[in-house]
Amino acid sequence: MRGFARQRSRSVVASDQPAEQAGMSEGALLNVHMIWLLLAAQVTVNQLNLVSHSVVAAPYQWEYPYLLGIIPSLFSFMALPKNNISYLVISMISAGLFCIVPLIYGGMEMFPVAQQLYHHGGAPLTIPN
């Protein structure tokens, strides 16, 4: 039995696993895509002046480079069918650059506002951009 398991290809072994063990669940993946789509809609509406600024808030500076986070996803989708390591390397580097760094910058930008809310117990009238 063990010899048979060693001879099976990785794709067959991976297909035997349930979806929960193989990676993210479909619900979590859907949530990530919905957040990205909502952010893209906000930036598009703001840039094209489709709605007044009193209805839709202006995007923060970190949200623009975060939208470029679709680039690593495209490279990883191209790499998976053929197991191309160069596309995977590009995907990982660009994921750090376009997905993680803007979130860290946004967190640092929002930290003083959160600290003010925590210490004073009240919300400021405007959140600085």
C-alpha positions as CSV (number, residue, x, y, z in Angstrom):
1,M,0.0,0.0,0.0
2,R,2.8,2.4,0.8
3,G,4.5,1.9,-2.6
4,F,1.3,2.7,-4.3
5,A,0.9,6.0,-2.3
6,R,4.5,7.0,-3.3
7,Q,3.8,6.5,-7.0
8,R,0.7,8.6,-7.1
9,S,1.2,12.0,-8.5
10,R,0.9,15.2,-6.4
11,S,-2.1,16.4,-8.2
12,V,-4.0,13.2,-7.4
13,V,-3.0,13.3,-3.8
14,A,-3.9,17.0,-3.5
15,S,-7.3,16.4,-5.1
16,D,-8.1,13.8,-2.4
17,Q,-7.9,16.5,0.3
18,P,-11.0,18.4,1.3
19,A,-11.1,22.1,0.3
20,E,-10.7,23.2,4.0
21,Q,-7.4,21.4,4.2
22,A,-6.1,22.6,0.8
23,G,-6.2,26.3,1.6
24,M,-8.7,29.1,2.3
25,S,-12.3,28.2,2.4
26,E,-14.6,29.6,-0.3
27,G,-16.3,32.0,2.1
28,A,-13.0,33.6,3.2
29,L,-11.9,33.9,-0.4
30,L,-15.2,35.5,-1.3
31,N,-14.8,38.0,1.5
32,V,-11.3,39.0,0.4
33,H,-12.6,39.6,-3.2
34,M,-15.6,41.5,-2.0
35,I,-13.4,43.9,0.1
36,W,-11.2,44.5,-3.0
37,L,-14.2,45.1,-5.2
38,L,-15.8,47.6,-2.8
39,L,-12.5,49.4,-2.5
40,A,-12.2,49.5,-6.3
41,A,-15.7,50.9,-6.5
42,Q,-15.0,53.6,-4.0
43,V,-11.8,54.7,-5.8
44,T,-13.6,54.6,-9.2
45,V,-16.6,56.7,-8.0
46,N,-14.2,59.2,-6.4
47,Q,-11.9,59.6,-9.4
48,L,-14.8,59.9,-11.9
49,N,-16.8,62.2,-9.6
50,L,-19.9,60.1,-10.1
51,V,-21.3,60.9,-6.6
52,S,-20.8,63.8,-4.3
53,H,-18.1,63.5,-1.6
54,S,-20.8,63.8,1.1
55,V,-22.1,60.4,0.0
56,V,-18.9,58.5,-0.6
57,A,-15.8,59.1,1.4
58,A,-12.5,60.0,-0.3
59,P,-10.1,57.0,-0.4
60,Y,-7.0,57.1,1.8
61,Q,-3.6,57.3,0.1
62,W,-2.7,53.7,1.0
63,E,-5.8,52.4,-0.7
64,Y,-4.5,53.2,-4.2
65,P,-1.4,51.0,-4.1
66,Y,-3.5,48.3,-2.2
67,L,-5.6,48.0,-5.3
68,L,-2.5,47.0,-7.2
69,G,-2.7,43.8,-5.1
70,I,-4.5,42.2,-8.0
71,I,-1.2,41.9,-9.8
72,P,0.2,39.1,-7.4
73,S,-3.1,37.3,-7.8
74,L,-2.7,37.2,-11.5
75,F,0.9,36.0,-11.4
76,S,-0.1,33.2,-8.9
77,F,-3.0,32.1,-11.1
78,M,-0.6,31.9,-14.1
79,A,2.0,30.0,-12.0
80,L,-0.3,27.3,-10.6
81,P,-1.3,25.3,-13.7
82,K,2.3,24.8,-14.9
83,N,4.0,25.0,-11.4
84,N,6.2,27.8,-12.7
85,I,8.5,28.9,-9.9
86,S,9.5,32.3,-11.5
87,Y,5.8,33.4,-11.5
88,L,5.5,32.3,-7.9
89,V,8.5,34.3,-6.9
90,I,7.2,37.4,-8.6
91,S,3.8,36.8,-7.0
92,M,5.3,36.7,-3.5
93,I,7.5,39.7,-3.9
94,S,4.7,41.8,-5.4
95,A,2.3,40.6,-2.7
96,G,4.5,42.0,-0.1
97,L,4.9,45.2,-2.0
98,F,1.4,45.8,-3.1
99,C,-0.7,44.1,-0.4
100,I,1.2,44.1,2.9
101,V,3.1,47.4,2.8
102,P,0.0,49.6,2.1
103,L,-1.8,47.9,5.0
104,I,1.1,48.6,7.3
105,Y,1.2,52.3,6.1
106,G,-2.6,52.6,6.5
107,G,-2.4,51.2,10.0
108,M,0.4,53.7,10.9
109,E,-1.7,56.5,9.4
110,M,-4.8,55.5,11.3
111,F,-3.0,54.8,14.6
112,P,-3.0,58.5,15.9
113,V,-6.8,58.7,15.3
114,A,-7.4,55.4,17.1
115,Q,-5.2,56.5,20.0
116,Q,-7.1,59.7,20.3
117,L,-10.4,57.8,20.3
118,Y,-9.1,55.5,23.0
119,H,-7.7,58.2,25.3
120,H,-10.4,60.8,25.0
121,G,-13.4,58.6,24.5
122,G,-14.8,60.6,21.7
123,A,-14.6,60.6,17.9
124,P,-13.0,63.5,16.2
125,L,-15.2,65.6,13.8
126,T,-13.1,64.7,10.8
127,I,-10.5,62.0,10.2
128,P,-7.5,63.5,8.5
129,N,-6.5,62.2,5.1
